[in-house]
Amino acid sequence: MSMTLIHLSEAKMKYLDKSYDLKIEMGQCILISGENGTGKSTLIRLILGFILPDQGKVVRRKVKISFLPEQVSLPPFIKVKAYLEGFARMKKAQVDWDLVDLFGLPIQKSIHELSKGNIQKLGIILTLIGKSDLVIFDEPLTGLDEKMKTMFINHLNHVKSLGIGFIISSHEPERFLTIIDTHIAL
């Protein structure tokens, strides 16, 4: 039996020509794709509850959501390991050190010393810390090389096998088609 976590019903913003009708079920994996300006970020902000629709409604259960925004912003002058450990403590969870190793994240460096790709890897790992009902990734492949993109998608298969649902907004939808349940093309 599926459980609806979030239901958008005729949810519309005045500045868009479309409304959203979407039920997000527990464990469901959704891909959102489309050109810039088609409403991907608006849909994510509605799902997250960052904005309320001008028309229609969004009904949500009490749900734990982890979110990786398109632009990752982290405190620059802290060591990666210390930040991971502190973030995990805050969420009363554990760092997945196997994932850190798999991604090859240099944990002894300060965040300001990391490349764009390593900042993105750190953001992904932080997003996956703790037990969430739904994980939302906005353009998670940004800054990752081909090998890391493949590793990330393979890891999403593992996340899916645990029954955790996710939403991905991407300009590279073809990479995710084998692991998603629903594709929303805007």
Sequence and secondary structure as in RCSB ss.txt:
>XXXX:A:sequence
MSMTLIHLSEAKMKYLDKSYDLKIEMGQCILISGENGTGKSTLIRLILGFILPDQGKVVRRKVKISFLPEQVSLP
PFIKVKAYLEGFARMKKAQVDWDLVDLFGLPIQKSIHELSKGNIQKLGIILTLIGKSDLVIFDEPLTGLDEKMKT
MFINHLNHVKSLGIGFIISSHEPERFLTIIDTHIAL
>XXXX:A:secstr
   EEEEEEEEE TTSS EEEEEEETT EEEEE  TTSSHHHHHHHHHTSS  SEEEEEE S  EEEE SS    
TTSBHHHHHHHHHHHTT    HHHHHHHT  TTSBGGGS HHHHHHHHHHHHTSS  SEEEEESTTTT  HHHHH
HHHHHHHHHHHTT EEEEE S GGGTTTT SEEEE 
